[in-house]
Amino acid sequence: MGAKLHRNPTGQPCLTVNGVAQSQTINPKIFTHVIFASNGCSQPIKIQVCYYKSQHCIPVDVPGYGRKEAVLGILPAMKDFRFEYREHF
């Protein structure tokens, strides 16, 4: 059984969550790991986003029919990263 997800009336997941590494302007070898979350449902959703298999996590509150951007971390020479998230009920 997978993780519990908020769903819309047609059964589709409410959230879309993506991540991107952005190099810094001053030092392009340092990367900011940014998480983008988009909520297609009316209720606000709270999630916890973590580096994959790590205890380094951040809370993100995504408003109903809204988007949220959050910084997961800033690391040197780590362009590629993996993350996981869990929705709170």
LUMVEXKOL-797146 format. One record per atom (N, C-alpha, C, O): residue number from 1; atom name; x negated, z, y negated. Coordinates in nm, 4 decimals. Layout:
BEGIN
<seq->NUM; atom->CA; east->X; up->Z; north->Y>
...
//
This chain:
BEGIN
<seq->1; atom->N; east->-0.0842; up->0.0000; north->0.1170>
<seq->1; atom->CA; east->0.0000; up->0.0000; north->0.0000>
<seq->1; atom->C; east->-0.0895; up->0.0000; north->-0.1243>
<seq->1; atom->O; east->-0.1832; up->0.0793; north->-0.1331>
<seq->2; atom->N; east->-0.0610; up->-0.0882; north->-0.2197>
<seq->2; atom->CA; east->-0.1404; up->-0.0996; north->-0.3413>
<seq->2; atom->C; east->-0.1001; up->0.0044; north->-0.4445>
<seq->2; atom->O; east->-0.0121; up->0.0874; north->-0.4214>
<seq->3; atom->N; east->-0.1663; up->-0.0025; north->-0.5581>
<seq->3; atom->CA; east->-0.1365; up->0.0898; north->-0.6669>
<seq->3; atom->C; east->0.0008; up->0.0592; north->-0.7258>
<seq->3; atom->O; east->0.0444; up->-0.0560; north->-0.7271>
<seq->4; atom->N; east->0.0681; up->0.1624; north->-0.7743>
<seq->4; atom->CA; east->0.1997; up->0.1471; north->-0.8349>
<seq->4; atom->C; east->0.1839; up->0.0811; north->-0.9722>
<seq->4; atom->O; east->0.0976; up->0.1204; north->-1.0507>
<seq->5; atom->N; east->0.2676; up->-0.0193; north->-1.0008>
<seq->5; atom->CA; east->0.2616; up->-0.0934; north->-1.1260>
<seq->5; atom->C; east->0.3960; up->-0.0903; north->-1.1974>
<seq->5; atom->O; east->0.5009; up->-0.0861; north->-1.1331>
<seq->6; atom->N; east->0.3926; up->-0.0923; north->-1.3310>
<seq->6; atom->CA; east->0.5154; up->-0.1129; north->-1.4075>
<seq->6; atom->C; east->0.5544; up->-0.2601; north->-1.3909>
<seq->6; atom->O; east->0.4686; up->-0.3483; north->-1.3961>
<seq->7; atom->N; east->0.6824; up->-0.2859; north->-1.3712>
<seq->7; atom->CA; east->0.7286; up->-0.4233; north->-1.3491>
<seq->7; atom->C; east->0.8451; up->-0.4561; north->-1.4422>
<seq->7; atom->O; east->0.9211; up->-0.3685; north->-1.4836>
<seq->8; atom->N; east->0.8563; up->-0.5850; north->-1.4738>
<seq->8; atom->CA; east->0.9685; up->-0.6298; north->-1.5570>
<seq->8; atom->C; east->1.0904; up->-0.6521; north->-1.4681>
<seq->8; atom->O; east->1.0797; up->-0.6366; north->-1.3464>
<seq->9; atom->N; east->1.2071; up->-0.6883; north->-1.5247>
<seq->9; atom->CA; east->1.3284; up->-0.7055; north->-1.4435>
<seq->9; atom->C; east->1.3176; up->-0.8120; north->-1.3336>
<seq->9; atom->O; east->1.3918; up->-0.8069; north->-1.2355>
<seq->10; atom->N; east->1.2261; up->-0.9081; north->-1.3492>
<seq->10; atom->CA; east->1.2100; up->-1.0100; north->-1.2453>
<seq->10; atom->C; east->1.1055; up->-0.9717; north->-1.1409>
<seq->10; atom->O; east->1.0784; up->-1.0489; north->-1.0489>
<seq->11; atom->N; east->1.0460; up->-0.8510; north->-1.1547>
<seq->11; atom->CA; east->0.9497; up->-0.8031; north->-1.0561>
<seq->11; atom->C; east->0.8048; up->-0.8359; north->-1.0858>
<seq->11; atom->O; east->0.7166; up->-0.8006; north->-1.0075>
<seq->12; atom->N; east->0.7780; up->-0.9028; north->-1.1977>
<seq->12; atom->CA; east->0.6412; up->-0.9356; north->-1.2351>
<seq->12; atom->C; east->0.5747; up->-0.8139; north->-1.3000>
<seq->12; atom->O; east->0.6424; up->-0.7358; north->-1.3669>
<seq->13; atom->N; east->0.4431; up->-0.7961; north->-1.2815>
<seq->13; atom->CA; east->0.3733; up->-0.6847; north->-1.3467>
<seq->13; atom->C; east->0.3831; up->-0.6957; north->-1.4990>
<seq->13; atom->O; east->0.3757; up->-0.8055; north->-1.5542>
<seq->14; atom->N; east->0.3995; up->-0.5832; north->-1.5657>
<seq->14; atom->CA; east->0.4092; up->-0.5805; north->-1.7120>
<seq->14; atom->C; east->0.2745; up->-0.6054; north->-1.7785>
<seq->14; atom->O; east->0.2677; up->-0.6716; north->-1.8821>
<seq->15; atom->N; east->0.1670; up->-0.5527; north->-1.7195>
<seq->15; atom->CA; east->0.0363; up->-0.5582; north->-1.7847>
<seq->15; atom->C; east->-0.0513; up->-0.6723; north->-1.7357>
<seq->15; atom->O; east->-0.0501; up->-0.7093; north->-1.6183>
<seq->16; atom->N; east->-0.1273; up->-0.7267; north->-1.8301>
<seq->16; atom->CA; east->-0.2378; up->-0.8169; north->-1.8008>
<seq->16; atom->C; east->-0.3611; up->-0.7522; north->-1.8629>
<seq->16; atom->O; east->-0.3631; up->-0.7230; north->-1.9824>
<seq->17; atom->N; east->-0.4632; up->-0.7301; north->-1.7817>
<seq->17; atom->CA; east->-0.5834; up->-0.6617; north->-1.8297>
<seq->17; atom->C; east->-0.7044; up->-0.7494; north->-1.7991>
<seq->17; atom->O; east->-0.7239; up->-0.7935; north->-1.6859>
<seq->18; atom->N; east->-0.7856; up->-0.7739; north->-1.9029>
<seq->18; atom->CA; east->-0.9066; up->-0.8551; north->-1.8897>
<seq->18; atom->C; east->-1.0214; up->-0.7835; north->-1.9585>
<seq->18; atom->O; east->-1.0009; up->-0.6967; north->-2.0433>
<seq->19; atom->N; east->-1.1424; up->-0.8215; north->-1.9203>
<seq->19; atom->CA; east->-1.2606; up->-0.7650; north->-1.9831>
<seq->19; atom->C; east->-1.3595; up->-0.8740; north->-2.0197>
<seq->19; atom->O; east->-1.3660; up->-0.9782; north->-1.9544>
<seq->20; atom->N; east->-1.4365; up->-0.8489; north->-2.1247>
<seq->20; atom->CA; east->-1.5373; up->-0.9448; north->-2.1691>
<seq->20; atom->C; east->-1.6581; up->-0.8679; north->-2.2224>
<seq->20; atom->O; east->-1.6441; up->-0.7606; north->-2.2811>
<seq->21; atom->N; east->-1.7770; up->-0.9246; north->-2.2009>
<seq->21; atom->CA; east->-1.8996; up->-0.8674; north->-2.2559>
<seq->21; atom->C; east->-1.9361; up->-0.9475; north->-2.3801>
<seq->21; atom->O; east->-1.9498; up->-1.0697; north->-2.3739>
<seq->22; atom->N; east->-1.9519; up->-0.8789; north->-2.4924>
<seq->22; atom->CA; east->-1.9870; up->-0.9438; north->-2.6186>
<seq->22; atom->C; east->-2.1265; up->-0.8991; north->-2.6590>
<seq->22; atom->O; east->-2.1527; up->-0.7793; north->-2.6699>
<seq->23; atom->N; east->-2.2170; up->-0.9953; north->-2.6815>
<seq->23; atom->CA; east->-2.3522; up->-0.9574; north->-2.7241>
<seq->23; atom->C; east->-2.3489; up->-0.9174; north->-2.8710>
<seq->23; atom->O; east->-2.2729; up->-0.9734; north->-2.9500>
<seq->24; atom->N; east->-2.4310; up->-0.8212; north->-2.9063>
<seq->24; atom->CA; east->-2.4344; up->-0.7743; north->-3.0439>
<seq->24; atom->C; east->-2.5148; up->-0.8707; north->-3.1302>
<seq->24; atom->O; east->-2.6074; up->-0.9360; north->-3.0820>
<seq->25; atom->N; east->-2.4792; up->-0.8791; north->-3.2568>
<seq->25; atom->CA; east->-2.5430; up->-0.9727; north->-3.3488>
<seq->25; atom->C; east->-2.6885; up->-0.9357; north->-3.3742>
<seq->25; atom->O; east->-2.7756; up->-1.0227; north->-3.3725>
<seq->26; atom->N; east->-2.7158; up->-0.8090; north->-3.3973>
<seq->26; atom->CA; east->-2.8513; up->-0.7655; north->-3.4320>
<seq->26; atom->C; east->-2.9455; up->-0.7753; north->-3.3121>
<seq->26; atom->O; east->-3.0595; up->-0.8195; north->-3.3259>
<seq->27; atom->N; east->-2.8979; up->-0.7341; north->-3.1950>
<seq->27; atom->CA; east->-2.9791; up->-0.7408; north->-3.0735>
<seq->27; atom->C; east->-2.8956; up->-0.8040; north->-2.9627>
<seq->27; atom->O; east->-2.8139; up->-0.7356; north->-2.9011>
<seq->28; atom->N; east->-2.9148; up->-0.9347; north->-2.9359>
<seq->28; atom->CA; east->-2.8324; up->-1.0037; north->-2.8355>
<seq->28; atom->C; east->-2.8537; up->-0.9576; north->-2.6915>
<seq->28; atom->O; east->-2.7848; up->-1.0051; north->-2.6013>
<seq->29; atom->N; east->-2.9476; up->-0.8663; north->-2.6684>
<seq->29; atom->CA; east->-2.9686; up->-0.8131; north->-2.5334>
<seq->29; atom->C; east->-2.8870; up->-0.6866; north->-2.5084>
<seq->29; atom->O; east->-2.8942; up->-0.6285; north->-2.4001>
<seq->30; atom->N; east->-2.8096; up->-0.6439; north->-2.6079>
<seq->30; atom->CA; east->-2.7199; up->-0.5293; north->-2.5927>
<seq->30; atom->C; east->-2.5772; up->-0.5819; north->-2.5927>
<seq->30; atom->O; east->-2.5384; up->-0.6586; north->-2.6807>
<seq->31; atom->N; east->-2.4992; up->-0.5399; north->-2.4929>
<seq->31; atom->CA; east->-2.3642; up->-0.5923; north->-2.4742>
<seq->31; atom->C; east->-2.2593; up->-0.4834; north->-2.4903>
<seq->31; atom->O; east->-2.2746; up->-0.3721; north->-2.4400>
<seq->32; atom->N; east->-2.1529; up->-0.5174; north->-2.5612>
<seq->32; atom->CA; east->-2.0359; up->-0.4317; north->-2.5744>
<seq->32; atom->C; east->-1.9328; up->-0.4802; north->-2.4733>
<seq->32; atom->O; east->-1.8945; up->-0.5972; north->-2.4746>
<seq->33; atom->N; east->-1.8878; up->-0.3905; north->-2.3857>
<seq->33; atom->CA; east->-1.7884; up->-0.4258; north->-2.2840>
<seq->33; atom->C; east->-1.6497; up->-0.3917; north->-2.3382>
<seq->33; atom->O; east->-1.6153; up->-0.2748; north->-2.3559>
<seq->34; atom->N; east->-1.5715; up->-0.4952; north->-2.3638>
<seq->34; atom->CA; east->-1.4410; up->-0.4812; north->-2.4281>
<seq->34; atom->C; east->-1.3302; up->-0.5105; north->-2.3274>
<seq->34; atom->O; east->-1.3378; up->-0.6066; north->-2.2509>
<seq->35; atom->N; east->-1.2277; up->-0.4266; north->-2.3288>
<seq->35; atom->CA; east->-1.1103; up->-0.4429; north->-2.2420>
<seq->35; atom->C; east->-0.9930; up->-0.4872; north->-2.3293>
<seq->35; atom->O; east->-0.9675; up->-0.4281; north->-2.4343>
<seq->36; atom->N; east->-0.9217; up->-0.5914; north->-2.2857>
<seq->36; atom->CA; east->-0.8016; up->-0.6402; north->-2.3531>
<seq->36; atom->C; east->-0.6834; up->-0.6169; north->-2.2605>
<seq->36; atom->O; east->-0.6853; up->-0.6602; north->-2.1453>
<seq->37; atom->N; east->-0.5804; up->-0.5489; north->-2.3097>
<seq->37; atom->CA; east->-0.4596; up->-0.5230; north->-2.2300>
<seq->37; atom->C; east->-0.3391; up->-0.5765; north->-2.3065>
<seq->37; atom->O; east->-0.3262; up->-0.5540; north->-2.4268>
<seq->38; atom->N; east->-0.2521; up->-0.6466; north->-2.2370>
<seq->38; atom->CA; east->-0.1319; up->-0.7031; north->-2.2971>
<seq->38; atom->C; east->-0.0113; up->-0.6583; north->-2.2163>
<seq->38; atom->O; east->-0.0103; up->-0.6697; north->-2.0937>
<seq->39; atom->N; east->0.0910; up->-0.6069; north->-2.2855>
<seq->39; atom->CA; east->0.2097; up->-0.5525; north->-2.2209>
<seq->39; atom->C; east->0.3282; up->-0.6452; north->-2.2488>
<seq->39; atom->O; east->0.3649; up->-0.6656; north->-2.3645>
<seq->40; atom->N; east->0.3875; up->-0.7007; north->-2.1448>
<seq->40; atom->CA; east->0.5018; up->-0.7902; north->-2.1581>
<seq->40; atom->C; east->0.6349; up->-0.7205; north->-2.1406>
<seq->40; atom->O; east->0.7377; up->-0.7873; north->-2.1291>
<seq->41; atom->N; east->0.6361; up->-0.5884; north->-2.1384>
<seq->41; atom->CA; east->0.7589; up->-0.5114; north->-2.1203>
<seq->41; atom->C; east->0.7846; up->-0.4232; north->-2.2423>
<seq->41; atom->O; east->0.6972; up->-0.4057; north->-2.3272>
<seq->42; atom->N; east->0.9066; up->-0.3674; north->-2.2499>
<seq->42; atom->CA; east->0.9458; up->-0.2907; north->-2.3678>
<seq->42; atom->C; east->0.8881; up->-0.1493; north->-2.3717>
<seq->42; atom->O; east->0.8667; up->-0.0956; north->-2.4804>
<seq->43; atom->N; east->0.8624; up->-0.0879; north->-2.2565>
<seq->43; atom->CA; east->0.8133; up->0.0491; north->-2.2581>
<seq->43; atom->C; east->0.6624; up->0.0519; north->-2.2772>
<seq->43; atom->O; east->0.5916; up->-0.0331; north->-2.2231>
<seq->44; atom->N; east->0.6114; up->0.1505; north->-2.3552>
<seq->44; atom->CA; east->0.4658; up->0.1662; north->-2.3669>
<seq->44; atom->C; east->0.4078; up->0.2113; north->-2.2329>
<seq->44; atom->O; east->0.4725; up->0.2845; north->-2.1579>
<seq->45; atom->N; east->0.2863; up->0.1673; north->-2.2036>
<seq->45; atom->CA; east->0.2223; up->0.1991; north->-2.0760>
<seq->45; atom->C; east->0.0857; up->0.2595; north->-2.1035>
<seq->45; atom->O; east->0.0078; up->0.2069; north->-2.1831>
<seq->46; atom->N; east->0.0575; up->0.3718; north->-2.0359>
<seq->46; atom->CA; east->-0.0735; up->0.4368; north->-2.0456>
<seq->46; atom->C; east->-0.1536; up->0.3986; north->-1.9218>
<seq->46; atom->O; east->-0.1044; up->0.4055; north->-1.8091>
<seq->47; atom->N; east->-0.2793; up->0.3579; north->-1.9455>
<seq->47; atom->CA; east->-0.3671; up->0.3251; north->-1.8340>
<seq->47; atom->C; east->-0.5000; up->0.3970; north->-1.8520>
<seq->47; atom->O; east->-0.5357; up->0.4390; north->-1.9621>
<seq->48; atom->N; east->-0.5718; up->0.4101; north->-1.7421>
<seq->48; atom->CA; east->-0.7076; up->0.4613; north->-1.7435>
<seq->48; atom->C; east->-0.7955; up->0.3491; north->-1.6897>
<seq->48; atom->O; east->-0.7750; up->0.3011; north->-1.5782>
<seq->49; atom->N; east->-0.8939; up->0.3076; north->-1.7700>
<seq->49; atom->CA; east->-0.9838; up->0.1983; north->-1.7334>
<seq->49; atom->C; east->-1.1209; up->0.2580; north->-1.7060>
<seq->49; atom->O; east->-1.1720; up->0.3372; north->-1.7851>
<seq->50; atom->N; east->-1.1805; up->0.2192; north->-1.5923>
<seq->50; atom->CA; east->-1.3105; up->0.2724; north->-1.5519>
<seq->50; atom->C; east->-1.4026; up->0.1578; north->-1.5105>
<seq->50; atom->O; east->-1.3569; up->0.0533; north->-1.4643>
<seq->51; atom->N; east->-1.5333; up->0.1792; north->-1.5279>
<seq->51; atom->CA; east->-1.6272; up->0.0887; north->-1.4631>
<seq->51; atom->C; east->-1.6013; up->0.0993; north->-1.3136>
<seq->51; atom->O; east->-1.5703; up->0.2074; north->-1.2635>
<seq->52; atom->N; east->-1.6136; up->-0.0109; north->-1.2425>
<seq->52; atom->CA; east->-1.5820; up->-0.0158; north->-1.1000>
<seq->52; atom->C; east->-1.6617; up->0.0899; north->-1.0229>
<seq->52; atom->O; east->-1.7840; up->0.0985; north->-1.0341>
<seq->53; atom->N; east->-1.5903; up->0.1684; north->-0.9459>
<seq->53; atom->CA; east->-1.6467; up->0.2760; north->-0.8624>
<seq->53; atom->C; east->-1.7328; up->0.3714; north->-0.9444>
<seq->53; atom->O; east->-1.8422; up->0.4098; north->-0.9029>
<seq->54; atom->N; east->-1.6816; up->0.4088; north->-1.0613>
<seq->54; atom->CA; east->-1.7544; up->0.4980; north->-1.1513>
<seq->54; atom->C; east->-1.6590; up->0.6026; north->-1.2063>
<seq->54; atom->O; east->-1.5371; up->0.5864; north->-1.1992>
<seq->55; atom->N; east->-1.7143; up->0.7095; north->-1.2609>
<seq->55; atom->CA; east->-1.6354; up->0.8124; north->-1.3269>
<seq->55; atom->C; east->-1.6326; up->0.7913; north->-1.4780>
<seq->55; atom->O; east->-1.5699; up->0.8688; north->-1.5502>
<seq->56; atom->N; east->-1.7005; up->0.6861; north->-1.5265>
<seq->56; atom->CA; east->-1.7006; up->0.6552; north->-1.6702>
<seq->56; atom->C; east->-1.5706; up->0.5809; north->-1.7019>
<seq->56; atom->O; east->-1.5556; up->0.4630; north->-1.6697>
<seq->57; atom->N; east->-1.4764; up->0.6525; north->-1.7660>
<seq->57; atom->CA; east->-1.3424; up->0.5979; north->-1.7897>
<seq->57; atom->C; east->-1.2989; up->0.6204; north->-1.9343>
<seq->57; atom->O; east->-1.3513; up->0.7069; north->-2.0045>
<seq->58; atom->N; east->-1.2010; up->0.5397; north->-1.9766>
<seq->58; atom->CA; east->-1.1383; up->0.5578; north->-2.1081>
<seq->58; atom->C; east->-0.9870; up->0.5458; north->-2.0912>
<seq->58; atom->O; east->-0.9401; up->0.4688; north->-2.0074>
<seq->59; atom->N; east->-0.9099; up->0.6217; north->-2.1703>
<seq->59; atom->CA; east->-0.7647; up->0.6046; north->-2.1694>
<seq->59; atom->C; east->-0.7260; up->0.4941; north->-2.2679>
<seq->59; atom->O; east->-0.7874; up->0.4799; north->-2.3737>
<seq->60; atom->N; east->-0.6244; up->0.4167; north->-2.2325>
<seq->60; atom->CA; east->-0.5749; up->0.3115; north->-2.3211>
<seq->60; atom->C; east->-0.4224; up->0.3195; north->-2.3216>
<seq->60; atom->O; east->-0.3592; up->0.3192; north->-2.2160>
<seq->61; atom->N; east->-0.3639; up->0.3267; north->-2.4409>
<seq->61; atom->CA; east->-0.2184; up->0.3262; north->-2.4568>
<seq->61; atom->C; east->-0.1773; up->0.1888; north->-2.5076>
<seq->61; atom->O; east->-0.2136; up->0.1501; north->-2.6187>
<seq->62; atom->N; east->-0.1012; up->0.1144; north->-2.4262>
<seq->62; atom->CA; east->-0.0594; up->-0.0209; north->-2.4628>
<seq->62; atom->C; east->0.0864; up->-0.0155; north->-2.5070>
<seq->62; atom->O; east->0.1731; up->0.0209; north->-2.4275>
<seq->63; atom->N; east->0.1155; up->-0.0510; north->-2.6333>
<seq->63; atom->CA; east->0.2539; up->-0.0435; north->-2.6815>
<seq->63; atom->C; east->0.3431; up->-0.1491; north->-2.6146>
<seq->63; atom->O; east->0.2944; up->-0.2503; north->-2.5642>
<seq->64; atom->N; east->0.4730; up->-0.1236; north->-2.6152>
<seq->64; atom->CA; east->0.5687; up->-0.2197; north->-2.5612>
<seq->64; atom->C; east->0.5597; up->-0.3526; north->-2.6344>
<seq->64; atom->O; east->0.5544; up->-0.3563; north->-2.7573>
<seq->65; atom->N; east->0.5580; up->-0.4612; north->-2.5590>
<seq->65; atom->CA; east->0.5434; up->-0.5972; north->-2.6118>
<seq->65; atom->C; east->0.4229; up->-0.6092; north->-2.7043>
<seq->65; atom->O; east->0.4255; up->-0.6857; north->-2.8007>
<seq->66; atom->N; east->0.3177; up->-0.5339; north->-2.6750>
<seq->66; atom->CA; east->0.2007; up->-0.5334; north->-2.7624>
<seq->66; atom->C; east->0.0719; up->-0.5562; north->-2.6867>
<seq->66; atom->O; east->0.0697; up->-0.5735; north->-2.5649>
<seq->67; atom->N; east->-0.0363; up->-0.5554; north->-2.7645>
<seq->67; atom->CA; east->-0.1699; up->-0.5736; north->-2.7098>
<seq->67; atom->C; east->-0.2591; up->-0.4596; north->-2.7573>
<seq->67; atom->O; east->-0.2350; up->-0.3990; north->-2.8618>
<seq->68; atom->N; east->-0.3611; up->-0.4320; north->-2.6795>
<seq->68; atom->CA; east->-0.4564; up->-0.3272; north->-2.7169>
<seq->68; atom->C; east->-0.5956; up->-0.3725; north->-2.6756>
<seq->68; atom->O; east->-0.6142; up->-0.4314; north->-2.5691>
<seq->69; atom->N; east->-0.6918; up->-0.3447; north->-2.7602>
<seq->69; atom->CA; east->-0.8313; up->-0.3755; north->-2.7335>
<seq->69; atom->C; east->-0.9081; up->-0.2437; north->-2.7377>
<seq->69; atom->O; east->-0.8869; up->-0.1627; north->-2.8280>
<seq->70; atom->N; east->-0.9972; up->-0.2215; north->-2.6407>
<seq->70; atom->CA; east->-1.0731; up->-0.0968; north->-2.6351>
<seq->70; atom->C; east->-1.2136; up->-0.1243; north->-2.5823>
<seq->70; atom->O; east->-1.2339; up->-0.2145; north->-2.5010>
<seq->71; atom->N; east->-1.3098; up->-0.0459; north->-2.6292>
<seq->71; atom->CA; east->-1.4485; up->-0.0581; north->-2.5838>
<seq->71; atom->C; east->-1.4696; up->0.0361; north->-2.4655>
<seq->71; atom->O; east->-1.4515; up->0.1573; north->-2.4771>
<seq->72; atom->N; east->-1.5081; up->-0.0212; north->-2.3521>
<seq->72; atom->CA; east->-1.5361; up->0.0582; north->-2.2323>
<seq->72; atom->C; east->-1.6766; up->0.1181; north->-2.2399>
<seq->72; atom->O; east->-1.6983; up->0.2323; north->-2.1994>
<seq->73; atom->N; east->-1.7713; up->0.0406; north->-2.2919>
<seq->73; atom->CA; east->-1.9076; up->0.0906; north->-2.3033>
<seq->73; atom->C; east->-1.9983; up->-0.0092; north->-2.3714>
<seq->73; atom->O; east->-1.9614; up->-0.1248; north->-2.3920>
<seq->74; atom->N; east->-2.1177; up->0.0365; north->-2.4061>
<seq->74; atom->CA; east->-2.2210; up->-0.0475; north->-2.4663>
<seq->74; atom->C; east->-2.3476; up->-0.0250; north->-2.3860>
<seq->74; atom->O; east->-2.3993; up->0.0865; north->-2.3794>
<seq->75; atom->N; east->-2.3979; up->-0.1333; north->-2.3241>
<seq->75; atom->CA; east->-2.5144; up->-0.1209; north->-2.2364>
<seq->75; atom->C; east->-2.6144; up->-0.2326; north->-2.2619>
<seq->75; atom->O; east->-2.5748; up->-0.3447; north->-2.2939>
<seq->76; atom->N; east->-2.7438; up->-0.2037; north->-2.2481>
<seq->76; atom->CA; east->-2.8445; up->-0.3084; north->-2.2647>
<seq->76; atom->C; east->-2.8565; up->-0.3948; north->-2.1395>
<seq->76; atom->O; east->-2.8475; up->-0.3457; north->-2.0270>
<seq->77; atom->N; east->-2.8771; up->-0.5245; north->-2.1617>
<seq->77; atom->CA; east->-2.9069; up->-0.6212; north->-2.0548>
<seq->77; atom->C; east->-2.8048; up->-0.6208; north->-1.9405>
<seq->77; atom->O; east->-2.8409; up->-0.6495; north->-1.8263>
<seq->78; atom->N; east->-2.6808; up->-0.5895; north->-1.9684>
<seq->78; atom->CA; east->-2.5768; up->-0.5885; north->-1.8647>
<seq->78; atom->C; east->-2.4598; up->-0.6747; north->-1.9107>
<seq->78; atom->O; east->-2.3563; up->-0.6244; north->-1.9544>
<seq->79; atom->N; east->-2.4793; up->-0.8066; north->-1.8995>
<seq->79; atom->CA; east->-2.3765; up->-0.9003; north->-1.9437>
<seq->79; atom->C; east->-2.2546; up->-0.8963; north->-1.8510>
<seq->79; atom->O; east->-2.1408; up->-0.8998; north->-1.8977>
<seq->80; atom->N; east->-2.2785; up->-0.8892; north->-1.7217>
<seq->80; atom->CA; east->-2.1690; up->-0.8878; north->-1.6246>
<seq->80; atom->C; east->-2.1327; up->-0.7437; north->-1.5902>
<seq->80; atom->O; east->-2.2198; up->-0.6598; north->-1.5675>
<seq->81; atom->N; east->-2.0028; up->-0.7171; north->-1.5871>
<seq->81; atom->CA; east->-1.9559; up->-0.5843; north->-1.5478>
<seq->81; atom->C; east->-1.8227; up->-0.5976; north->-1.4758>
<seq->81; atom->O; east->-1.7510; up->-0.6964; north->-1.4913>
<seq->82; atom->N; east->-1.7914; up->-0.4955; north->-1.3967>
<seq->82; atom->CA; east->-1.6638; up->-0.4902; north->-1.3251>
<seq->82; atom->C; east->-1.5914; up->-0.3635; north->-1.3677>
<seq->82; atom->O; east->-1.6535; up->-0.2620; north->-1.3994>
<seq->83; atom->N; east->-1.4596; up->-0.3716; north->-1.3677>
<seq->83; atom->CA; east->-1.3803; up->-0.2558; north->-1.4059>
<seq->83; atom->C; east->-1.2573; up->-0.2495; north->-1.3178>
<seq->83; atom->O; east->-1.2202; up->-0.3464; north->-1.2515>
<seq->84; atom->N; east->-1.1953; up->-0.1332; north->-1.3189>
<seq->84; atom->CA; east->-1.0686; up->-0.1132; north->-1.2492>
<seq->84; atom->C; east->-0.9806; up->-0.0284; north->-1.3394>
<seq->84; atom->O; east->-1.0303; up->0.0455; north->-1.4243>
<seq->85; atom->N; east->-0.8501; up->-0.0392; north->-1.3206>
<seq->85; atom->CA; east->-0.7595; up->0.0408; north->-1.4027>
<seq->85; atom->C; east->-0.6446; up->0.0937; north->-1.3185>
<seq->85; atom->O; east->-0.6107; up->0.0394; north->-1.2134>
<seq->86; atom->N; east->-0.5858; up->0.2020; north->-1.3689>
<seq->86; atom->CA; east->-0.4726; up->0.2660; north->-1.3007>
<seq->86; atom->C; east->-0.3674; up->0.2956; north->-1.4058>
<seq->86; atom->O; east->-0.3972; up->0.3512; north->-1.5116>
<seq->87; atom->N; east->-0.2443; up->0.2578; north->-1.3756>
<seq->87; atom->CA; east->-0.1331; up->0.2855; north->-1.4655>
<seq->87; atom->C; east->-0.0815; up->0.4262; north->-1.4392>
<seq->87; atom->O; east->-0.0740; up->0.4701; north->-1.3245>
<seq->88; atom->N; east->-0.0455; up->0.4973; north->-1.5477>
<seq->88; atom->CA; east->0.0097; up->0.6326; north->-1.5359>
<seq->88; atom->C; east->0.1621; up->0.6263; north->-1.5444>
<seq->88; atom->O; east->0.2189; up->0.5502; north->-1.6227>
<seq->89; atom->N; east->0.2259; up->0.7077; north->-1.4623>
<seq->89; atom->CA; east->0.3733; up->0.7145; north->-1.4608>
<seq->89; atom->C; east->0.4197; up->0.8530; north->-1.4979>
<seq->89; atom->O; east->0.5400; up->0.8787; north->-1.5022>
//
